[in-house]
Amino acid sequence: MEKTNDKPILTALRKMEIGESLPYPVERTSYLRSACVSFGLEWGKKFKTKTNREEWTVSAIQTA
């Protein structure tokens, strides 16, 4: 089972490197996706999200 991240989402997103992936519990999906769009634009970064329904996680991946 994939271990989820316990860091605050905004802190983790800000410190991410290109290609890095951070999993969170699926209950955080809405907030994680919103943060990726809003703060990615503000910080000049691009993120994508991926849902793993088997392990009930959602991951943010920095793409640029």
PDB file of N, CA, C and O in Angstrom, chain B, residues numbered from 101:
ATOM      1  N   MET B 101       0.837  -1.192   0.000  1.00  0.00           N
ATOM      2  CA  MET B 101       0.000   0.000   0.000  1.00  0.00           C
ATOM      3  C   MET B 101       0.880   1.253   0.000  1.00  0.00           C
ATOM      4  O   MET B 101       1.884   1.322   0.708  1.00  0.00           O
ATOM      5  N   GLU B 102       0.487   2.227  -0.798  1.00  0.00           N
ATOM      6  CA  GLU B 102       1.230   3.472  -0.919  1.00  0.00           C
ATOM      7  C   GLU B 102       1.057   4.307   0.349  1.00  0.00           C
ATOM      8  O   GLU B 102      -0.064   4.501   0.819  1.00  0.00           O
ATOM      9  N   LYS B 103       2.167   4.799   0.901  1.00  0.00           N
ATOM     10  CA  LYS B 103       2.113   5.632   2.097  1.00  0.00           C
ATOM     11  C   LYS B 103       1.706   7.045   1.695  1.00  0.00           C
ATOM     12  O   LYS B 103       2.245   7.608   0.742  1.00  0.00           O
ATOM     13  N   THR B 104       0.756   7.610   2.425  1.00  0.00           N
ATOM     14  CA  THR B 104       0.322   8.964   2.121  1.00  0.00           C
ATOM     15  C   THR B 104       1.181   9.969   2.860  1.00  0.00           C
ATOM     16  O   THR B 104       1.845   9.648   3.845  1.00  0.00           O
ATOM     17  N   ASN B 105       1.152  11.170   2.367  1.00  0.00           N
ATOM     18  CA  ASN B 105       1.952  12.259   2.890  1.00  0.00           C
ATOM     19  C   ASN B 105       1.223  12.922   4.045  1.00  0.00           C
ATOM     20  O   ASN B 105       0.007  13.099   3.985  1.00  0.00           O
ATOM     21  N   ASP B 106       1.949  13.293   5.102  1.00  0.00           N
ATOM     22  CA  ASP B 106       1.314  13.967   6.220  1.00  0.00           C
ATOM     23  C   ASP B 106       1.688  15.448   6.304  1.00  0.00           C
ATOM     24  O   ASP B 106       1.285  16.136   7.241  1.00  0.00           O
ATOM     25  N   LYS B 107       2.463  15.945   5.320  1.00  0.00           N
ATOM     26  CA  LYS B 107       2.829  17.357   5.269  1.00  0.00           C
ATOM     27  C   LYS B 107       1.627  18.173   4.798  1.00  0.00           C
ATOM     28  O   LYS B 107       0.787  17.666   4.054  1.00  0.00           O
ATOM     29  N   PRO B 108       1.539  19.432   5.227  1.00  0.00           N
ATOM     30  CA  PRO B 108       0.488  20.297   4.676  1.00  0.00           C
ATOM     31  C   PRO B 108       0.651  20.392   3.149  1.00  0.00           C
ATOM     32  O   PRO B 108       1.770  20.464   2.642  1.00  0.00           O
ATOM     33  N   ILE B 109      -0.455  20.390   2.441  1.00  0.00           N
ATOM     34  CA  ILE B 109      -0.430  20.353   0.984  1.00  0.00           C
ATOM     35  C   ILE B 109       0.335  21.518   0.372  1.00  0.00           C
ATOM     36  O   ILE B 109       1.175  21.300  -0.501  1.00  0.00           O
ATOM     37  N   LEU B 110       0.073  22.738   0.799  1.00  0.00           N
ATOM     38  CA  LEU B 110       0.741  23.881   0.186  1.00  0.00           C
ATOM     39  C   LEU B 110       2.250  23.850   0.415  1.00  0.00           C
ATOM     40  O   LEU B 110       3.018  24.171  -0.492  1.00  0.00           O
ATOM     41  N   THR B 111       2.677  23.473   1.600  1.00  0.00           N
ATOM     42  CA  THR B 111       4.110  23.361   1.888  1.00  0.00           C
ATOM     43  C   THR B 111       4.751  22.324   0.990  1.00  0.00           C
ATOM     44  O   THR B 111       5.820  22.562   0.428  1.00  0.00           O
ATOM     45  N   ALA B 112       4.110  21.178   0.852  1.00  0.00           N
ATOM     46  CA  ALA B 112       4.653  20.093   0.032  1.00  0.00           C
ATOM     47  C   ALA B 112       4.704  20.488  -1.444  1.00  0.00           C
ATOM     48  O   ALA B 112       5.700  20.216  -2.114  1.00  0.00           O
ATOM     49  N   LEU B 113       3.652  21.122  -1.961  1.00  0.00           N
ATOM     50  CA  LEU B 113       3.634  21.535  -3.358  1.00  0.00           C
ATOM     51  C   LEU B 113       4.724  22.561  -3.651  1.00  0.00           C
ATOM     52  O   LEU B 113       5.377  22.498  -4.692  1.00  0.00           O
ATOM     53  N   ARG B 114       4.917  23.490  -2.747  1.00  0.00           N
ATOM     54  CA  ARG B 114       5.919  24.538  -2.950  1.00  0.00           C
ATOM     55  C   ARG B 114       7.325  23.960  -3.039  1.00  0.00           C
ATOM     56  O   ARG B 114       8.158  24.479  -3.782  1.00  0.00           O
ATOM     57  N   LYS B 115       7.603  22.894  -2.292  1.00  0.00           N
ATOM     58  CA  LYS B 115       8.950  22.315  -2.239  1.00  0.00           C
ATOM     59  C   LYS B 115       9.185  21.212  -3.269  1.00  0.00           C
ATOM     60  O   LYS B 115      10.291  20.679  -3.355  1.00  0.00           O
ATOM     61  N   MET B 116       8.172  20.864  -4.043  1.00  0.00           N
ATOM     62  CA  MET B 116       8.298  19.777  -5.015  1.00  0.00           C
ATOM     63  C   MET B 116       9.265  20.113  -6.138  1.00  0.00           C
ATOM     64  O   MET B 116       9.404  21.268  -6.539  1.00  0.00           O
ATOM     65  N   GLU B 117       9.931  19.077  -6.636  1.00  0.00           N
ATOM     66  CA  GLU B 117      10.802  19.167  -7.807  1.00  0.00           C
ATOM     67  C   GLU B 117      10.083  18.519  -8.990  1.00  0.00           C
ATOM     68  O   GLU B 117       9.148  17.742  -8.798  1.00  0.00           O
ATOM     69  N   ILE B 118      10.512  18.834 -10.200  1.00  0.00           N
ATOM     70  CA  ILE B 118       9.902  18.257 -11.395  1.00  0.00           C
ATOM     71  C   ILE B 118      10.030  16.739 -11.357  1.00  0.00           C
ATOM     72  O   ILE B 118      11.110  16.199 -11.114  1.00  0.00           O
ATOM     73  N   GLY B 119       8.907  16.058 -11.603  1.00  0.00           N
ATOM     74  CA  GLY B 119       8.863  14.604 -11.615  1.00  0.00           C
ATOM     75  C   GLY B 119       8.543  13.985 -10.263  1.00  0.00           C
ATOM     76  O   GLY B 119       8.264  12.789 -10.182  1.00  0.00           O
ATOM     77  N   GLU B 120       8.580  14.777  -9.207  1.00  0.00           N
ATOM     78  CA  GLU B 120       8.286  14.271  -7.864  1.00  0.00           C
ATOM     79  C   GLU B 120       6.783  14.049  -7.709  1.00  0.00           C
ATOM     80  O   GLU B 120       5.979  14.788  -8.277  1.00  0.00           O
ATOM     81  N   SER B 121       6.414  13.039  -6.945  1.00  0.00           N
ATOM     82  CA  SER B 121       5.021  12.684  -6.725  1.00  0.00           C
ATOM     83  C   SER B 121       4.734  12.627  -5.227  1.00  0.00           C
ATOM     84  O   SER B 121       5.507  12.053  -4.461  1.00  0.00           O
ATOM     85  N   LEU B 122       3.617  13.228  -4.817  1.00  0.00           N
ATOM     86  CA  LEU B 122       3.228  13.223  -3.408  1.00  0.00           C
ATOM     87  C   LEU B 122       1.815  12.677  -3.263  1.00  0.00           C
ATOM     88  O   LEU B 122       0.864  13.304  -3.731  1.00  0.00           O
ATOM     89  N   PRO B 123       1.656  11.517  -2.624  1.00  0.00           N
ATOM     90  CA  PRO B 123       0.322  10.945  -2.431  1.00  0.00           C
ATOM     91  C   PRO B 123      -0.368  11.467  -1.168  1.00  0.00           C
ATOM     92  O   PRO B 123       0.272  11.687  -0.140  1.00  0.00           O
ATOM     93  N   TYR B 124      -1.667  11.658  -1.267  1.00  0.00           N
ATOM     94  CA  TYR B 124      -2.510  12.068  -0.140  1.00  0.00           C
ATOM     95  C   TYR B 124      -3.748  11.175  -0.114  1.00  0.00           C
ATOM     96  O   TYR B 124      -4.082  10.561  -1.127  1.00  0.00           O
ATOM     97  N   PRO B 125      -4.434  11.092   1.025  1.00  0.00           N
ATOM     98  CA  PRO B 125      -5.682  10.320   1.079  1.00  0.00           C
ATOM     99  C   PRO B 125      -6.697  10.889   0.085  1.00  0.00           C
ATOM    100  O   PRO B 125      -6.730  12.095  -0.162  1.00  0.00           O
ATOM    101  N   VAL B 126      -7.511  10.020  -0.470  1.00  0.00           N
ATOM    102  CA  VAL B 126      -8.468  10.424  -1.499  1.00  0.00           C
ATOM    103  C   VAL B 126      -9.455  11.478  -0.980  1.00  0.00           C
ATOM    104  O   VAL B 126     -10.025  12.220  -1.780  1.00  0.00           O
ATOM    105  N   GLU B 127      -9.663  11.559   0.306  1.00  0.00           N
ATOM    106  CA  GLU B 127     -10.556  12.576   0.883  1.00  0.00           C
ATOM    107  C   GLU B 127     -10.033  13.997   0.645  1.00  0.00           C
ATOM    108  O   GLU B 127     -10.788  14.961   0.775  1.00  0.00           O
ATOM    109  N   ARG B 128      -8.766  14.130   0.303  1.00  0.00           N
ATOM    110  CA  ARG B 128      -8.156  15.443   0.059  1.00  0.00           C
ATOM    111  C   ARG B 128      -8.162  15.826  -1.424  1.00  0.00           C
ATOM    112  O   ARG B 128      -7.575  16.843  -1.794  1.00  0.00           O
ATOM    113  N   THR B 129      -8.813  15.036  -2.271  1.00  0.00           N
ATOM    114  CA  THR B 129      -8.791  15.231  -3.720  1.00  0.00           C
ATOM    115  C   THR B 129      -9.196  16.635  -4.142  1.00  0.00           C
ATOM    116  O   THR B 129      -8.467  17.289  -4.888  1.00  0.00           O
ATOM    117  N   SER B 130     -10.323  17.099  -3.686  1.00  0.00           N
ATOM    118  CA  SER B 130     -10.839  18.394  -4.115  1.00  0.00           C
ATOM    119  C   SER B 130      -9.872  19.520  -3.758  1.00  0.00           C
ATOM    120  O   SER B 130      -9.578  20.372  -4.597  1.00  0.00           O
ATOM    121  N   TYR B 131      -9.382  19.531  -2.538  1.00  0.00           N
ATOM    122  CA  TYR B 131      -8.461  20.584  -2.111  1.00  0.00           C
ATOM    123  C   TYR B 131      -7.133  20.488  -2.858  1.00  0.00           C
ATOM    124  O   TYR B 131      -6.588  21.508  -3.280  1.00  0.00           O
ATOM    125  N   LEU B 132      -6.609  19.277  -3.026  1.00  0.00           N
ATOM    126  CA  LEU B 132      -5.334  19.094  -3.716  1.00  0.00           C
ATOM    127  C   LEU B 132      -5.417  19.593  -5.152  1.00  0.00           C
ATOM    128  O   LEU B 132      -4.529  20.315  -5.605  1.00  0.00           O
ATOM    129  N   ARG B 133      -6.456  19.224  -5.865  1.00  0.00           N
ATOM    130  CA  ARG B 133      -6.611  19.667  -7.259  1.00  0.00           C
ATOM    131  C   ARG B 133      -6.756  21.181  -7.348  1.00  0.00           C
ATOM    132  O   ARG B 133      -6.168  21.815  -8.223  1.00  0.00           O
ATOM    133  N   SER B 134      -7.530  21.749  -6.454  1.00  0.00           N
ATOM    134  CA  SER B 134      -7.710  23.198  -6.436  1.00  0.00           C
ATOM    135  C   SER B 134      -6.383  23.910  -6.162  1.00  0.00           C
ATOM    136  O   SER B 134      -6.068  24.908  -6.810  1.00  0.00           O
ATOM    137  N   ALA B 135      -5.614  23.404  -5.214  1.00  0.00           N
ATOM    138  CA  ALA B 135      -4.320  24.004  -4.876  1.00  0.00           C
ATOM    139  C   ALA B 135      -3.353  23.893  -6.046  1.00  0.00           C
ATOM    140  O   ALA B 135      -2.607  24.833  -6.322  1.00  0.00           O
ATOM    141  N   CYS B 136      -3.355  22.767  -6.731  1.00  0.00           N
ATOM    142  CA  CYS B 136      -2.468  22.581  -7.886  1.00  0.00           C
ATOM    143  C   CYS B 136      -2.752  23.611  -8.973  1.00  0.00           C
ATOM    144  O   CYS B 136      -1.825  24.154  -9.573  1.00  0.00           O
ATOM    145  N   VAL B 137      -4.017  23.879  -9.224  1.00  0.00           N
ATOM    146  CA  VAL B 137      -4.394  24.844 -10.257  1.00  0.00           C
ATOM    147  C   VAL B 137      -4.092  26.272  -9.795  1.00  0.00           C
ATOM    148  O   VAL B 137      -3.409  27.018 -10.497  1.00  0.00           O
ATOM    149  N   SER B 138      -4.587  26.645  -8.646  1.00  0.00           N
ATOM    150  CA  SER B 138      -4.460  28.025  -8.175  1.00  0.00           C
ATOM    151  C   SER B 138      -3.023  28.421  -7.878  1.00  0.00           C
ATOM    152  O   SER B 138      -2.542  29.438  -8.379  1.00  0.00           O
ATOM    153  N   PHE B 139      -2.341  27.633  -7.075  1.00  0.00           N
ATOM    154  CA  PHE B 139      -0.996  28.003  -6.666  1.00  0.00           C
ATOM    155  C   PHE B 139       0.036  27.670  -7.732  1.00  0.00           C
ATOM    156  O   PHE B 139       1.077  28.322  -7.806  1.00  0.00           O
ATOM    157  N   GLY B 140      -0.232  26.676  -8.551  1.00  0.00           N
ATOM    158  CA  GLY B 140       0.658  26.405  -9.672  1.00  0.00           C
ATOM    159  C   GLY B 140       0.760  27.615 -10.588  1.00  0.00           C
ATOM    160  O   GLY B 140       1.850  27.975 -11.031  1.00  0.00           O
ATOM    161  N   LEU B 141      -0.363  28.233 -10.867  1.00  0.00           N
ATOM    162  CA  LEU B 141      -0.392  29.444 -11.683  1.00  0.00           C
ATOM    163  C   LEU B 141       0.388  30.566 -10.998  1.00  0.00           C
ATOM    164  O   LEU B 141       1.205  31.236 -11.630  1.00  0.00           O
ATOM    165  N   GLU B 142       0.139  30.762  -9.728  1.00  0.00           N
ATOM    166  CA  GLU B 142       0.794  31.830  -8.972  1.00  0.00           C
ATOM    167  C   GLU B 142       2.312  31.621  -8.881  1.00  0.00           C
ATOM    168  O   GLU B 142       3.080  32.578  -8.975  1.00  0.00           O
ATOM    169  N   TRP B 143       2.734  30.371  -8.700  1.00  0.00           N
ATOM    170  CA  TRP B 143       4.160  30.067  -8.523  1.00  0.00           C
ATOM    171  C   TRP B 143       4.874  29.784  -9.841  1.00  0.00           C
ATOM    172  O   TRP B 143       6.094  29.620  -9.848  1.00  0.00           O
ATOM    173  N   GLY B 144       4.154  29.723 -10.945  1.00  0.00           N
ATOM    174  CA  GLY B 144       4.762  29.433 -12.240  1.00  0.00           C
ATOM    175  C   GLY B 144       5.158  27.964 -12.383  1.00  0.00           C
ATOM    176  O   GLY B 144       6.118  27.644 -13.084  1.00  0.00           O
ATOM    177  N   LYS B 145       4.418  27.071 -11.719  1.00  0.00           N
ATOM    178  CA  LYS B 145       4.679  25.633 -11.793  1.00  0.00           C
ATOM    179  C   LYS B 145       3.470  24.948 -12.422  1.00  0.00           C
ATOM    180  O   LYS B 145       2.368  25.497 -12.421  1.00  0.00           O
ATOM    181  N   LYS B 146       3.679  23.741 -12.962  1.00  0.00           N
ATOM    182  CA  LYS B 146       2.569  22.953 -13.502  1.00  0.00           C
ATOM    183  C   LYS B 146       2.505  21.633 -12.738  1.00  0.00           C
ATOM    184  O   LYS B 146       3.526  20.996 -12.477  1.00  0.00           O
ATOM    185  N   PHE B 147       1.293  21.242 -12.391  1.00  0.00           N
ATOM    186  CA  PHE B 147       1.057  20.006 -11.676  1.00  0.00           C
ATOM    187  C   PHE B 147      -0.005  19.195 -12.399  1.00  0.00           C
ATOM    188  O   PHE B 147      -0.837  19.747 -13.118  1.00  0.00           O
ATOM    189  N   LYS B 148       0.025  17.894 -12.206  1.00  0.00           N
ATOM    190  CA  LYS B 148      -1.086  17.041 -12.616  1.00  0.00           C
ATOM    191  C   LYS B 148      -1.416  16.167 -11.411  1.00  0.00           C
ATOM    192  O   LYS B 148      -0.592  15.991 -10.514  1.00  0.00           O
ATOM    193  N   THR B 149      -2.618  15.630 -11.401  1.00  0.00           N
ATOM    194  CA  THR B 149      -3.018  14.748 -10.307  1.00  0.00           C
ATOM    195  C   THR B 149      -3.392  13.388 -10.869  1.00  0.00           C
ATOM    196  O   THR B 149      -3.851  13.273 -12.006  1.00  0.00           O
ATOM    197  N   LYS B 150      -3.192  12.377 -10.067  1.00  0.00           N
ATOM    198  CA  LYS B 150      -3.511  11.010 -10.475  1.00  0.00           C
ATOM    199  C   LYS B 150      -4.209  10.319  -9.305  1.00  0.00           C
ATOM    200  O   LYS B 150      -3.727  10.361  -8.173  1.00  0.00           O
ATOM    201  N   THR B 151      -5.333   9.693  -9.583  1.00  0.00           N
ATOM    202  CA  THR B 151      -6.096   8.989  -8.558  1.00  0.00           C
ATOM    203  C   THR B 151      -5.807   7.499  -8.621  1.00  0.00           C
ATOM    204  O   THR B 151      -5.809   6.905  -9.699  1.00  0.00           O
ATOM    205  N   ASN B 152      -5.559   6.899  -7.469  1.00  0.00           N
ATOM    206  CA  ASN B 152      -5.360   5.460  -7.356  1.00  0.00           C
ATOM    207  C   ASN B 152      -6.542   4.913  -6.568  1.00  0.00           C
ATOM    208  O   ASN B 152      -6.561   4.989  -5.339  1.00  0.00           O
ATOM    209  N   ARG B 153      -7.523   4.365  -7.268  1.00  0.00           N
ATOM    210  CA  ARG B 153      -8.742   3.893  -6.614  1.00  0.00           C
ATOM    211  C   ARG B 153      -8.519   2.629  -5.789  1.00  0.00           C
ATOM    212  O   ARG B 153      -9.269   2.367  -4.848  1.00  0.00           O
ATOM    213  N   GLU B 154      -7.512   1.855  -6.125  1.00  0.00           N
ATOM    214  CA  GLU B 154      -7.228   0.632  -5.366  1.00  0.00           C
ATOM    215  C   GLU B 154      -6.693   0.946  -3.969  1.00  0.00           C
ATOM    216  O   GLU B 154      -7.022   0.266  -2.997  1.00  0.00           O
ATOM    217  N   GLU B 155      -5.859   1.993  -3.885  1.00  0.00           N
ATOM    218  CA  GLU B 155      -5.255   2.342  -2.600  1.00  0.00           C
ATOM    219  C   GLU B 155      -5.892   3.569  -1.967  1.00  0.00           C
ATOM    220  O   GLU B 155      -5.457   4.013  -0.904  1.00  0.00           O
ATOM    221  N   TRP B 156      -6.922   4.127  -2.609  1.00  0.00           N
ATOM    222  CA  TRP B 156      -7.641   5.294  -2.119  1.00  0.00           C
ATOM    223  C   TRP B 156      -6.707   6.465  -1.847  1.00  0.00           C
ATOM    224  O   TRP B 156      -6.728   7.065  -0.772  1.00  0.00           O
ATOM    225  N   THR B 157      -5.871   6.779  -2.866  1.00  0.00           N
ATOM    226  CA  THR B 157      -4.984   7.931  -2.760  1.00  0.00           C
ATOM    227  C   THR B 157      -5.099   8.787  -4.009  1.00  0.00           C
ATOM    228  O   THR B 157      -5.538   8.328  -5.064  1.00  0.00           O
ATOM    229  N   VAL B 158      -4.698  10.025  -3.865  1.00  0.00           N
ATOM    230  CA  VAL B 158      -4.574  10.952  -4.987  1.00  0.00           C
ATOM    231  C   VAL B 158      -3.183  11.553  -4.883  1.00  0.00           C
ATOM    232  O   VAL B 158      -2.762  11.977  -3.807  1.00  0.00           O
ATOM    233  N   SER B 159      -2.473  11.591  -5.996  1.00  0.00           N
ATOM    234  CA  SER B 159      -1.098  12.093  -6.005  1.00  0.00           C
ATOM    235  C   SER B 159      -0.986  13.344  -6.857  1.00  0.00           C
ATOM    236  O   SER B 159      -1.621  13.463  -7.905  1.00  0.00           O
ATOM    237  N   ALA B 160      -0.165  14.273  -6.388  1.00  0.00           N
ATOM    238  CA  ALA B 160       0.179  15.457  -7.169  1.00  0.00           C
ATOM    239  C   ALA B 160       1.563  15.204  -7.746  1.00  0.00           C
ATOM    240  O   ALA B 160       2.460  14.739  -7.042  1.00  0.00           O
ATOM    241  N   ILE B 161       1.737  15.511  -9.026  1.00  0.00           N
ATOM    242  CA  ILE B 161       3.013  15.333  -9.697  1.00  0.00           C
ATOM    243  C   ILE B 161       3.367  16.669 -10.352  1.00  0.00           C
ATOM    244  O   ILE B 161       2.562  17.228 -11.098  1.00  0.00           O
ATOM    245  N   GLN B 162       4.576  17.183 -10.074  1.00  0.00           N
ATOM    246  CA  GLN B 162       4.992  18.418 -10.713  1.00  0.00           C
ATOM    247  C   GLN B 162       5.547  18.078 -12.088  1.00  0.00           C
ATOM    248  O   GLN B 162       6.436  17.237 -12.215  1.00  0.00           O
ATOM    249  N   THR B 163       5.017  18.739 -13.123  1.00  0.00           N
ATOM    250  CA  THR B 163       5.432  18.431 -14.490  1.00  0.00           C
ATOM    251  C   THR B 163       6.324  19.513 -15.082  1.00  0.00           C
ATOM    252  O   THR B 163       7.080  19.223 -16.009  1.00  0.00           O
ATOM    253  N   ALA B 164       6.272  20.734 -14.593  1.00  0.00           N
ATOM    254  CA  ALA B 164       7.142  21.809 -15.097  1.00  0.00           C
ATOM    255  C   ALA B 164       7.188  22.947 -14.116  1.00  0.00           C
ATOM    256  O   ALA B 164       7.867  23.945 -14.360  1.00  0.00           O
TER     257      ALA B 164
END
